Amino acid sequence: MSEFIQLHILTSYPPANLNRDDLGRPKTAMMGGVDRLRVSSQSLKRAWRISDLFQSAMRGHVGTRTKRIGQGVYQQLVDTGVQEKKALEWAKEIAGQFGVLKKDKKEPLNELVIEQLVHISQAEQQAIDDLASILGKEQRAPQAEELNLLRDQQQAVDISLFGRMLAAKPSFNVEAACQVAHAITVHPVVIEDDYFTAVDDLNDRSEDAGAAHIGETGFAAGLFYSYICINKSQLIENLGGDTELAGQAVRALTETAVKVAPKGKQNSFASRAYASYVLAERGAKQPRSLAVAFLKPVNPHSSDDYANDAISALESQQRNFDQVYGDCADARYSINVITGEGRINELLDFVSQ
């Protein structure tokens, strides 16, 4: 039976454009009959995965997503004295093990690029580097048995958490142990426009006193609800049975999720924020989001305390689920920055037990 860890997070962001749509404006979603701000799960997971906090906590166990495996191999072979034509051919053989390569007769080096992103562990990258080193030293093409560079068992926690899909090698796919919902605001929003100008510092205004650049960008502020569900049993399986590493991964992901903000337009808005409230649940019961707590949005016209109203709605919904369905978790722990209750280290100990 699987053990699940669920995180319900409320984070307040000041004016920001955390995650942009195709027009450069903040992403939105309609829920409960009103527009909400939205941050996609892809944006959240990437921000967490590449953050200094997560990288430092999981040093040596974080993979890389890339299309450019072949280009690195090619350069390594050329640097060891392999002829460019042979280096190109051998690099294609290696890169082709991870996916279908692009076709470009005009620029042969572009044919080293894989059509889809592939997520590889550090062990797999090391195997690629070692093979390229051997080929360069022995000045020969790779043999068939040497080209099996993918691993069934790998120790990359981000691959184990968020999964991997390889269309060309489905036997090496990894089932994600972590599901991340799109974050949405608990209240309605109206996206505003920031009209801005840039001034040429060397313009003495003798001929033109106007701005050197005029622009416009969308922004909005909001209190977001985020939901994360981790199947710890699946995570342990993905990590080859390493329960200690799985605990470290859950701990690192939890701390990152409550501390790291998406990077969208941070230089313009400095909207970094820590979570104001976190409810962690642990148990074997079927997981469920508490997003329904905000189907009726926190009313901007009747509330002067979004944070406490949102926390009350979340906790009330959790109790109601328990009352109707029975206890939905074996144990819970929460931190509340508004009231100063709970401690982050105790929360991390709770989720990583």
C-alpha positions in Angstrom: 0.0 0.0 0.0 1.3 3.4 -1.0 2.1 6.1 1.5 1.2 9.6 0.4 2.5 13.0 1.6 0.3 16.0 0.7 1.2 19.6 0.9 -1.4 22.4 1.0 0.4 25.8 0.7 -0.8 29.4 0.8 1.6 32.0 -0.5 1.0 35.7 -0.9 2.8 37.5 -3.8 2.9 41.3 -4.2 2.4 42.8 -7.6 4.2 40.4 -10.0 4.1 38.5 -13.4 5.2 35.1 -12.1 4.2 33.0 -15.1 3.4 34.6 -18.5 1.1 33.5 -21.3 1.8 33.7 -25.0 1.1 37.5 -24.9 3.4 38.1 -22.0 0.6 38.7 -19.5 0.1 36.7 -16.2 -1.6 33.4 -16.7 -5.2 33.0 -15.5 -7.9 30.4 -14.9 -11.6 30.7 -14.5 -12.8 29.0 -11.3 -15.9 29.5 -9.3 -17.2 31.9 -11.9 -14.3 34.4 -11.5 -10.9 34.9 -13.0 -7.9 33.8 -10.9 -4.2 34.3 -11.3 -2.5 31.0 -12.2 1.1 29.6 -12.1 1.5 26.4 -14.1 2.9 23.3 -12.6 5.7 23.2 -15.2 6.8 26.7 -14.1 6.7 25.7 -10.4 8.6 22.4 -10.9 11.3 24.0 -13.0 11.8 26.9 -10.5 12.1 24.3 -7.7 14.3 21.9 -9.6 17.0 24.4 -10.7 16.9 26.5 -7.5 20.1 26.8 -5.5 18.3 25.4 -2.4 17.2 22.2 -4.1 20.5 21.7 -6.0 22.5 22.2 -2.8 20.4 19.8 -0.8 20.4 17.1 -3.5 24.0 17.7 -4.7 25.1 14.7 -6.8 21.5 13.5 -7.3 20.0 16.0 -9.7 19.7 15.3 -13.4 19.8 17.5 -16.5 17.1 18.2 -19.2 18.6 18.8 -22.6 18.5 18.2 -26.3 22.2 18.8 -26.8 23.8 15.5 -25.6 25.3 14.9 -29.0 26.9 18.4 -29.2 28.8 17.8 -26.0 30.0 14.4 -27.2 31.1 15.8 -30.5 33.2 18.6 -28.9 34.7 16.1 -26.5 35.8 13.8 -29.4 37.2 16.7 -31.4 39.1 17.9 -28.4 40.8 14.5 -28.1 41.9 14.5 -31.8 39.1 12.6 -33.5 38.5 13.8 -37.1 35.4 16.0 -37.3 33.6 13.7 -39.8 34.1 10.7 -37.5 33.3 12.7 -34.4 30.0 13.7 -36.0 29.2 10.2 -36.9 30.1 8.7 -33.5 28.3 11.5 -31.6 25.1 10.8 -33.6 25.3 7.2 -32.6 25.5 8.1 -29.0 22.9 10.9 -29.0 20.5 8.7 -31.0 20.2 6.3 -28.1 18.3 9.0 -26.2 15.8 10.1 -29.0 15.2 10.9 -32.6 17.8 13.3 -34.0 16.9 16.3 -36.2 17.5 16.4 -39.9 19.5 19.3 -41.3 21.5 18.7 -44.5 22.6 22.4 -44.6 24.1 22.4 -41.1 25.4 18.9 -40.0 26.0 19.9 -36.4 22.3 20.6 -36.0 21.7 16.9 -36.6 23.3 16.2 -33.2 20.3 17.8 -31.5 17.5 15.5 -30.2 14.0 16.5 -31.2 12.6 16.2 -27.7 14.1 17.2 -24.3 15.5 14.2 -22.5 16.0 14.1 -18.7 19.2 12.2 -17.8 20.8 11.5 -14.5 24.3 12.3 -13.4 25.2 8.6 -13.7 24.0 8.5 -17.3 25.9 11.7 -18.1 29.0 10.2 -16.6 28.5 7.1 -18.7 28.3 9.3 -21.8 31.5 11.2 -20.9 33.3 8.0 -20.1 32.4 6.4 -23.4 33.4 9.6 -25.4 36.7 9.6 -23.5 37.4 5.9 -24.4 36.5 6.5 -28.1 38.8 9.5 -28.2 41.7 7.6 -26.6 41.3 4.5 -28.8 40.3 6.4 -31.9 37.4 4.1 -32.8 33.6 4.0 -33.2 31.4 2.9 -30.3 30.4 -0.8 -30.2 26.7 -1.9 -30.0 27.0 -3.1 -26.4 28.6 0.2 -25.3 25.7 2.3 -26.6 23.3 1.2 -23.8 23.9 4.3 -21.7 20.5 4.6 -20.0 19.9 3.1 -16.6 16.9 1.3 -15.2 18.0 2.2 -11.7 19.2 5.8 -11.3 19.7 8.1 -8.3 18.4 11.4 -9.8 15.8 12.6 -7.4 14.2 15.1 -9.8 13.7 12.3 -12.4 12.3 10.1 -9.6 10.0 12.8 -8.4 8.7 14.3 -11.7 9.2 11.3 -14.0 10.7 10.8 -17.4 9.2 10.0 -20.8 11.4 8.7 -23.6 9.4 8.0 -26.8 12.4 6.2 -28.3 13.2 4.1 -25.3 9.9 3.5 -23.4 11.5 0.8 -21.2 13.5 3.5 -19.5 10.5 5.7 -18.7 10.1 6.7 -15.0 6.6 7.0 -13.4 6.4 10.4 -11.6 6.2 10.0 -7.8 5.1 13.6 -7.4 2.1 15.5 -8.8 1.9 19.3 -8.7 -1.2 21.2 -9.3 -1.4 24.6 -11.0 -1.3 27.3 -8.3 -4.4 29.6 -8.3 -5.4 32.6 -6.3 -8.0 32.1 -3.6 -9.8 35.3 -4.7 -10.7 37.1 -8.0 -8.1 39.2 -9.7 -7.9 42.0 -12.2 -4.8 42.2 -14.3 -3.4 45.7 -14.4 -0.9 47.3 -16.8 2.4 48.9 -15.9 3.3 51.6 -18.4 7.0 52.3 -18.2 9.7 54.3 -19.9 13.5 54.0 -20.2 15.7 57.1 -20.4 19.0 57.4 -22.4 21.5 58.5 -19.8 23.6 60.2 -22.5 20.7 62.3 -23.9 21.4 65.9 -22.9 17.9 66.9 -24.1 19.3 69.4 -26.6 17.4 67.8 -29.4 15.0 65.3 -27.9 13.6 65.2 -24.4 11.6 62.1 -25.0 12.1 58.5 -23.6 14.4 56.1 -25.4 11.9 53.3 -24.9 8.3 53.0 -23.9 6.8 49.7 -22.8 3.9 48.0 -21.0 3.7 44.9 -18.9 0.8 43.1 -17.1 0.9 42.4 -13.4 -1.3 41.5 -10.5 -1.0 40.5 -6.8 -2.6 37.5 -5.2 -2.7 34.9 -2.4 -2.1 31.5 -4.1 -3.2 28.0 -3.1 -0.7 25.3 -4.2 -1.2 21.5 -3.9 1.5 18.9 -4.0 1.0 15.1 -3.7 4.0 12.8 -3.3 3.7 9.0 -3.5 6.6 8.2 -1.2 6.3 4.4 -1.9 6.7 5.2 -5.7 9.6 7.5 -4.9 11.4 4.8 -3.0 10.8 2.4 -5.8 12.1 4.9 -8.4 15.3 5.4 -6.3 16.0 1.7 -6.2 14.8 1.1 -2.6 16.9 3.9 -1.1 14.6 5.1 1.7 17.1 7.5 3.2 17.6 9.3 -0.2 13.8 9.4 -0.6 13.4 11.0 2.7 16.1 13.6 1.8 14.3 14.3 -1.5 10.9 14.8 0.2 12.5 17.1 2.7 14.3 19.1 0.0 11.3 19.4 -2.2 9.1 20.6 0.7 11.6 23.3 1.8 12.0 24.4 -1.8 8.3 24.6 -2.4 7.6 26.8 0.6 10.6 29.1 0.0 11.3 29.4 -3.8 9.2 31.6 -6.0 8.9 31.3 -9.8 11.4 33.5 -11.6 9.0 35.4 -13.9 10.0 39.0 -14.1 11.7 38.9 -10.7 14.1 41.7 -11.7 11.2 44.0 -12.4 9.0 43.1 -9.4 11.2 41.4 -6.7 8.2 39.3 -5.7 10.0 36.6 -3.8 7.9 35.2 -1.0 7.8 32.4 1.6 4.6 30.5 2.2 2.3 32.0 4.8 0.7 28.7 5.7 1.5 25.0 5.1 -0.6 22.0 6.0 1.2 18.7 5.5 -0.6 15.4 5.6 0.8 11.9 5.7 -1.0 8.5 5.3 -2.1 5.7 3.0 -5.6 7.1 2.2 -6.5 8.2 -1.3 -5.2 11.8 -1.8 -7.4 14.8 -2.5 -6.8 18.4 -3.1 -8.4 21.1 -0.9 -8.9 23.5 -3.8 -12.7 23.1 -3.4 -12.3 25.3 -0.3 -11.9 28.2 -2.7 -14.6 27.4 -5.2 -16.3 30.2 -3.5 -13.6 32.9 -3.7 -12.5 35.0 -0.8 -14.6 38.1 -1.3 -12.6 41.2 -1.9 -15.6 43.4 -1.0 -16.4 41.7 2.3 -13.0 40.6 3.6 -10.2 42.7 4.9 -8.1 39.7 6.0 -7.4 37.4 3.0 -4.8 35.3 4.7 -6.8 34.3 7.8 -10.0 33.9 5.8 -8.2 31.6 3.4 -6.6 29.6 6.2 -10.0 29.2 7.9 -11.6 28.0 4.6 -8.8 25.5 4.0 -8.9 24.1 7.6 -12.7 24.0 7.5 -12.7 22.1 4.2 -10.2 19.6 5.6 -12.4 18.9 8.6 -15.4 18.5 6.4 -13.7 15.9 4.2 -12.8 14.0 7.4 -16.3 14.2 8.7 -17.8 12.8 5.5 -15.2 10.3 4.3 -13.5 9.5 7.6 -9.9 10.5 8.4 -8.2 11.4 5.2 -4.8 11.3 6.7 -3.0 9.4 9.5 -1.1 12.5 10.7 -0.9 16.2 10.1 1.4 19.1 10.8 1.0 22.8 9.9 2.9 26.1 10.1 1.2 29.4 10.2 3.3 32.5 9.6 0.3 34.8 10.3 0.0 33.6 13.9 3.6 32.5 14.3 2.7 28.9 15.0 4.8 25.9 14.0 8.4 25.6 12.9 9.9 24.8 9.5 12.3 22.3 10.8 9.5 20.3 12.5 7.5 20.4 9.3 10.5 19.0 7.3 11.1 16.3 10.0 7.4 15.4 9.7 7.3 14.9 5.9 10.7 13.1 5.8 10.0 10.5 8.5 
